[in-house]
Amino acid sequence: MKKPMKAALLSAFIFPGVGHFLLKKYIPGVILAGTAFAGLYFLIAKSVETALQITEKIQSGEIQFDAATISELVSGQTAGAESQLLDIALAVLLVSWLIGIVDSYRVGRAQDKNVDASD
């Protein structure tokens, strides 16, 4: 498998920036991985926070341990500015993932052309 395709697949299936590390482009790789990690961290942190709040309500007897009630609480937890922040975090994660895939393929192709031209 050629390096551009391998780099794009690594960025697609492992994590953004991994393909850049394969291509020895460390600064773009760190930027992409850091950006994606920040978005992922925010999403996970808010999900855990929501789960803990619901668990606390169940343990205190405030709500019943019922799938429908819990589902309603999960879907109703995010509203307003917090919902917008979650949307932004998800967009940051997805955009950095797509940029990682496309850019690692682009950089790999450019490196292959430079190797072919020097031969």
Secondary structure, DSSP 4 states (H G I P E B T S, - for coil): --HHHHHHHHHHHT-TTHHHHHTT-HHHHHHHHHHHHHHHHHHHHHHHHHHHHHHHHHHTTSS-S-HHHHHHHHHHH--THHHHHHHHHHHHHHHHHHHHHHHHHHHHHHHHHHHHHH-
